[in-house]
Amino acid sequence: MPLSSEPLIQLSTVPSINKRAIIIGGSLAGLFSGMLLRTIGWQVDIYERSTHQLDSRGGGVVLQAEVIAAFKQLAIDTENLGVVATERYYLYKDGGIEKVAMRQTLSSWNILYRSMHRNFPNQHYHQGKTLAQVLPEGSKVTAVFTDGTHETADLLIGADGPNSTVRQQLLPTTIPQYAGYVAYRGLVDEANLQPAAAKIFTERFVFYDLPNSHILAYVIPGENESLVAGKRRFNWVWYVNYDELTELPALLTDKNGQLHTHSIPPAMMAPAVERTMRDYANLVLVDPFKTLIAATKEPFVQSILDLTVPRMAFDNIALIGDAAFIPRPHTAASTAKAAANALALVAALDNGADDINKALQAWQVDQLAAGNHLCKHGRRLGG
Ligand SMILES: Cc1cc2nc3c(=O)[nH]c(=O)nc-3n(C[C@H](O)[C@H](O)[C@H](O)COP(=O)(O)OP(=O)(O)OC[C@H]3O[C@@H](n4cnc5c(N)ncnc54)[C@H](O)[C@@H]3O)c2cc1C
């Protein structure tokens, strides 16, 4: 288990400042901000629409400095969060390999989520609660849920992701745009990959570039957070262009005929779409990646989105994480950005809790600049 025996910050010793925050969305941005706010004495309740514990089925996340900084502030062990890769391999069609030294830690969404979720008090993490509306009321803000209940607090944090209900209400014309391509993704247990291919992918970041497309793979922790060789998983991501009007709808229609907004989860891809993807992989990829995709039992797909917002601070309301900015995944920065938003928000409130809106205004200056910069960088990388 990735937790150290070191206890978490003794929250009972943090003086209460009698301020309450409501957080909408109990994924990474919600947990980073909720846990960090508790360290400065705020009462926090997280409201998550999912009725069960979230699970990404183990997708990979490149571990960045901001996540480590947030975990250190929360006294969560950072030593066992991922698999260390020390080099990159760029594969070529003729079988050649270019090797570049680069050290990175490759984690999984599940480890980061579970590391925080198990340390957040259960009675303040409310599942099956879907926000319907936010109502700013003087120096307070009220969240109205679809079940008819409501909660009032000093601050509401919209950490409700790409289709944020909070953002839809506050910035109705700001919506994510399809970037022109999708990411096919998949996971393969180490034990299920042929040894020759496994040798190429083990403990390195491996890329193959092809016209208007590229595919990458790396090892991440196993299903049960195992970092032990042989019990981990290969994680791959393949970017392929599709036309938004003529091709994308078929890709985002699952095996039951249901059209999804942005992604199809594992085991739900339509058989014809999956077959076409596998045939195309066999046609254009190099052997190690062909083998990796052939060994993938349940590939999944998500469309790549661009989103920037003109503001993140509103009356007693903050927008954070993917609710505010969605950088392209080539930046490997969405999770780090969620951590950075939360770290800065909590520092601003710690310095100026007497005037929450002044603190929010000060906070958003750097966060807007960083979000815009990251999204621009991602568009350059994505081409
Ligand atoms: C289940 C899951 C698995 C993921 N797996 C990966 C992965 O493997 N690799 C990766 O790089 N990224 C993954 N992501 C995305 C990653 O979490 C984000 O890109 C990034 O970390 C920022 O997270 P976020 O909390 O801002 O947004 P998100 O992670 O999208 O979380 C938003 C949360 O808000 C909840 N929500 C939305 N609307 C409402 C509402 N009206 N009321 C209440 N709750 C609401 C959603 O259910 C969701 O839990 C995953 C996200 C989720 C939700």
The ligand as a MOL file (V3000), in Angstrom:
LIG
                    3D

  0  0  0     0  0            999 V3000
M  V30 BEGIN CTAB
M  V30 COUNTS 53 58 0 0 0
M  V30 BEGIN ATOM
M  V30 1 C -13.4320 8.0320 -12.8110 0
M  V30 2 C -12.3410 8.8760 -13.4430 0
M  V30 3 C -11.1980 8.2500 -13.9230 0
M  V30 4 C -10.1510 8.9840 -14.5170 0
M  V30 5 N -9.0350 8.3190 -14.9360 0
M  V30 6 C -7.9930 9.0100 -15.4510 0
M  V30 7 C -6.7850 8.3530 -15.8590 0
M  V30 8 O -6.6830 7.1480 -15.7750 0
M  V30 9 N -5.7530 9.0980 -16.3540 0
M  V30 10 C -5.8600 10.4730 -16.4550 0
M  V30 11 O -4.8840 11.1260 -16.8730 0
M  V30 12 N -6.9920 11.1180 -16.0830 0
M  V30 13 C -8.0510 10.4250 -15.5940 0
M  V30 14 N -9.2120 11.0930 -15.2170 0
M  V30 15 C -9.2890 12.5480 -15.4340 0
M  V30 16 C -8.5190 13.2890 -14.3370 0
M  V30 17 O -9.0800 13.0350 -13.0830 0
M  V30 18 C -8.5830 14.7750 -14.6760 0
M  V30 19 O -8.0910 15.0040 -15.9790 0
M  V30 20 C -7.7340 15.6590 -13.7630 0
M  V30 21 O -7.0880 14.9760 -12.7620 0
M  V30 22 C -8.5860 16.7550 -13.1350 0
M  V30 23 O -9.5960 16.1560 -12.3840 0
M  V30 24 P -10.9100 16.8990 -11.9610 0
M  V30 25 O -11.1830 16.4320 -10.5860 0
M  V30 26 O -10.8240 18.3480 -12.2500 0
M  V30 27 O -12.0220 16.3620 -12.9870 0
M  V30 28 P -12.6590 14.9250 -13.1070 0
M  V30 29 O -11.6730 13.8960 -12.7790 0
M  V30 30 O -13.3320 14.8700 -14.4410 0
M  V30 31 O -13.7750 14.8820 -11.9580 0
M  V30 32 C -14.9830 15.5790 -11.9600 0
M  V30 33 C -15.8990 14.9090 -10.9510 0
M  V30 34 O -17.0720 15.6930 -10.7940 0
M  V30 35 C -18.2020 14.8340 -10.7490 0
M  V30 36 N -19.3630 15.6300 -11.1930 0
M  V30 37 C -19.6020 16.1050 -12.4310 0
M  V30 38 N -20.7450 16.8040 -12.4650 0
M  V30 39 C -21.2510 16.7640 -11.1910 0
M  V30 40 C -22.4080 17.3230 -10.5990 0
M  V30 41 N -23.2950 18.0520 -11.2960 0
M  V30 42 N -22.6270 17.1030 -9.2720 0
M  V30 43 C -21.7330 16.3670 -8.5420 0
M  V30 44 N -20.6050 15.8160 -9.0730 0
M  V30 45 C -20.3660 16.0300 -10.3840 0
M  V30 46 C -17.8340 13.6990 -11.6900 0
M  V30 47 O -18.5830 12.5290 -11.4250 0
M  V30 48 C -16.3460 13.5180 -11.3850 0
M  V30 49 O -16.1100 12.6160 -10.3480 0
M  V30 50 C -10.2820 10.3870 -14.6510 0
M  V30 51 C -11.4470 11.0260 -14.1740 0
M  V30 52 C -12.4650 10.2880 -13.5700 0
M  V30 53 C -13.7160 11.0060 -13.0440 0
M  V30 END ATOM
M  V30 BEGIN BOND
M  V30 1 1 1 2
M  V30 2 1 2 3
M  V30 3 2 2 52
M  V30 4 2 3 4
M  V30 5 1 4 5
M  V30 6 1 4 50
M  V30 7 2 5 6
M  V30 8 1 6 7
M  V30 9 1 6 13
M  V30 10 2 7 8
M  V30 11 1 7 9
M  V30 12 1 9 10
M  V30 13 2 10 11
M  V30 14 1 10 12
M  V30 15 2 12 13
M  V30 16 1 13 14
M  V30 17 1 14 15
M  V30 18 1 14 50
M  V30 19 1 15 16
M  V30 20 1 16 17
M  V30 21 1 16 18
M  V30 22 1 18 19
M  V30 23 1 18 20
M  V30 24 1 20 21
M  V30 25 1 20 22
M  V30 26 1 22 23
M  V30 27 1 23 24
M  V30 28 2 24 25
M  V30 29 1 24 26
M  V30 30 1 24 27
M  V30 31 1 27 28
M  V30 32 2 28 29
M  V30 33 1 28 30
M  V30 34 1 28 31
M  V30 35 1 31 32
M  V30 36 1 32 33
M  V30 37 1 33 34
M  V30 38 1 33 48
M  V30 39 1 34 35
M  V30 40 1 35 36
M  V30 41 1 35 46
M  V30 42 1 36 37
M  V30 43 1 36 45
M  V30 44 2 37 38
M  V30 45 1 38 39
M  V30 46 1 39 40
M  V30 47 2 39 45
M  V30 48 1 40 41
M  V30 49 2 40 42
M  V30 50 1 42 43
M  V30 51 2 43 44
M  V30 52 1 44 45
M  V30 53 1 46 47
M  V30 54 1 46 48
M  V30 55 1 48 49
M  V30 56 2 50 51
M  V30 57 1 51 52
M  V30 58 1 52 53
M  V30 END BOND
M  V30 END CTAB
M  END
